[in-house]
């Protein structure tokens, strides 16, 4: 199962952590849930890097464990917050369809 943790400060998103693998199909087949989560999260990281002036304070990847940790300064721009909100909307849509394979939790600082 993939566990997505959304990092917030006073209700404002400033980062996320993704951990695990969906395991929604037998080994050797393409796992669409994993692919969808990867595309959403990696695109968000790339978009923030290319479209905003914000610099991450943490960007950590461990492909074997299925881990991606990404944090911006808590005072990041509205543009970055909007991109992060859009990512969360996409994750929520995936979780609605594949609740056995993706959970989302909010972590308030």
N, C-alpha and C positions, 0 to 999 in steps of 0.2 A: 504494500500500500504506500502511496505517496502522501506525505504529510506536509502541507504548506502552512507556514507560520507567517502571518503578516505583522510586521513591526510597526507600532503606532505610538505617537506621543501626543497626548491631549486630543486623540481622535484623528490626528493627521499621519498618514502613511509616510514612512521614511525608508522602508526596506522590507526584505522578506528572506525566508529560508525555505528551501525545498529539500526534502529528504526522502529517499526511498525509490522503489520501483513499483509500478502499478501491478505488474504480473497479471494482466488481464487476458493474456493469451498464452498458449503453450510456448516453451522455450524454442528458439529458432525462428519464430514468427515476429513480424513487426508489431510492436505494441503501440497502438494508436493513442492510447491515453498518455503514455510516457512521451510520445512524440508531440502531442498537443501541448502538454505542460512545458516541455522543453522549448518549443517554438515561442510560446507566450512569454516565458520568463527571459529567455536569451534575447528575444527581440526588444523587450523592455529595457534590459541592460544596455543593449546597443543603441537604442533610440535615445536614452538619457545621455549616453556618451557623445552622440553625434549632434543632438538637437538642443542640448542645454549646456550651460556653463558649470553645472554641478560636477563635483569630483567625488567619487565614492570614498568612504572611509574604510570600507571592507568589501572585497570581492573575492570570494573563496569558492573553489570548485574541487570536487572529488567525484569523478565520473563513476568509479567503481561502486561507491556508496549511493550514488544518485543524489549528491549534495550540491546545492548552489546557495551560497549566502551572499547577500548584497545589501549594503547599507549606505545611505547618504547622510550627511550632517542633518540633524533634526530640523535645522532652519533652511532646508533645501527650497528651491524655487517652486512656484505654482505649476510650472510646466512639468517638472519631474513628478510632482504629486499627481497631476492629471494622468501622466503615463502610467504611474503605479496603480491608480484607481482603475484605469482601463484594463490593466493586467488582471486585477482582482475580479473584475466583472467576468472576464473570460474564464478564469479559474472556477468561479462560482457556477457558471454555465456547465462546465465539464463535470464538476462535482454533482450537480443535479442529475445528470445522466449516468454517471459512473460512481455512485456514492460508496460502493464497496472498494473502490480503487483510489479515491482521492478524498482527503479530509482537509478542511481549512479551519485554522483557529487564529484568533486575534491575540496578540501579545501587546498589552498596553504598558508603556514605560511610565 
